[in-house]
């Protein structure tokens, strides 16, 4: 009996060891299969999102921050030291070219002008007398009453007096110019700045009386990268429109590209350009910063991709192109121009499918599966309406309930 017990225990032990070995080998096999299935590119297609390459005309736009500058700005200063007699404008006023702004004390200049004119009249009278004397002397010389040398002396006096009269006329003109300095007029049309001059103020040439700034038309100066210089020069020759985006205005202001500077700033690699805008409503103000946008050229028939499709690798830019069999192939492309979330490339034909999301799981030559949009949730029944029951022939109507099955078994 003891021998039978030992044999039975030995059998049980053998069965237990065999069962454990079988379970361990099965678990190891299942774990290896799961690991192989989970490895990317090892057979399971990568989940990706695709986009189609499009053909379109793409405008090359330069959008930078610019500053508003006046086309003309004059710092008005007196040319003589004098006292202000009257101020004819108010600060912030718009003036026309030639409008009277300031009047200085002109009494000394009036006196100098009167003195110069009196001297001119005196010398002109003496000139007339010498002309008569010279005429008489010529008649006397012809009759041999006086020597010819006496007539020559009279002629010398006549020529000297003519020079004196010419000097008097120049003196009168100089006095008139000095008198004109007593009135200061606007050299250009524009807006008056701050006026800190009052009647009775002693002014001199080193003192600025007022600044006049032209506001209409007005210009916007903006920098352009030197890589766009040739396109910018062509745009300037064609008087390309320029847009200025002003805060608070829905529509951009329209201007014309009028100037490109003759040098490139070597420190920042930009060239300065300028556009002229009509500014009748004073939407632009000198010194204001505005966003400026100019289309320098247009790329016709460009191939456009989402920028997210590009992979910047060590050997250049690449994209994954998916064929009809949903196999992904890596292809090198050349990025031509970026705008917004799109990019113009060379190396992809319009209509080809490229991977935009999930590129990290894609292997060259491997298959992919497209990430479909999520299904919309079922519509909930409206309050007050009964929820629809199972339709005839559905699983809910065909499958018998557990209570009916138990009743059938009791009857049997």
Phi, psi and omega in degrees: 000318179296324178295321178295323180295318180296318179297322180293316179296322178296321178296317179299318181297317179298318180296321181293318179296318179296319179296319179295320178297318179296319180294320181294317179293323178293318179296320180295319179295317180295321179295318179295321179294320180293319179297318179295322180290327183280342182290130180294138177076000182271014179141329179275128179297141179283141179276119185224167172244134185249158174216150182265140174288134183246150174254127181199164175273125185246119174283133177273110187247135173255119182237111183222170175272131179237172179236143181279130179230150178277144176288330178219134176214125186241129174262103188280125179228150175285154179261354178224160174274119185201178181253136179288127178263323183206141175251123188258359183229166175244152181295142183084001182277146174271132183237160176259160178297131181090357180288138181289129182249309183225149173234127179263170178290111186254012182297315176298323180291324177296320179293318179297323179293318179296320178296317180295322180291321179296317177298323178295317180296320179297313181291327177293324177294317177296324178296319179296320179295317179294327177295320178294317179297319181293324178294319179293321181296327178293320178295320180291323177295322180295332179265005179062033176272330179229162179283156180295332179297326178294321177294323178295324178295319177296323178296321179296317178298323179296315181295321178295322180289325176297321177294322178296320178295320178297321177295322178296320179295321176294323179294321177296317178298320178297320178294324177293321178296315179297324177292327178293336177292346182283346177242126180250121181246160181287121179284337179223166173272137181174197183253135179283137175274206181292139180245113180246022180248136182230160178304134182097351179285132176276120183246159179214167186301336180279355183258129177275126179277314183195159176245130178250126183239129176281131182248340182219115355287171182223165184236157174237124179258133184213149179271146179232134178303143184297339176295338179260014187297312182296319176297322181292320178296320177295320178295324178293322178295330181266004181053054183295140178294148178233139179251139175241122181265111183256134179298131179095353178246134182289315183263142177287154176279144182256130177225187182230132177292122188238342188208139171231128184296160185268003178222154175257133178292115184288343182282320184243356175068041179229159175239140184274133177235164183217139177234145183255135182233143168288136187223048182295328181265010178055041175288333178252139184230137182305133182090352181284143176264129180226154175275125186247139182224127180221134177267109185276332177195177180229132176269111183276136176061040182280150174267122188245134177232158168296139181297337180290347180281342183284140172243116180270100183253177183295328182265011178122187180278140179219162173222158172264121178255130183254128181269188183294334179272010179062039173256135183264134177231131179279132184226134177285140179225164177244120178279122184265313187202132177259136174214117182062233178263011182245162179215139175270127185230162169240137182121353179232137179269147177302139181096342178289148181266132178236154181274128178252329179226144181088018182295334183291341180261357184271139174243140180305128182086350180278159179275157179228159172235141189276134177284106181280152177295148181295144180289148179286140178295151180297147180286128180285146178295143180286147178300138179092349178254139180287140177294136182294137179275177180294140180282155178299135179092354179281172182296325181291327181277332183275320184292126179286152178286160181295329181293320180292326179294317180296319181295323179294319180295324179293323180292326180289000000 
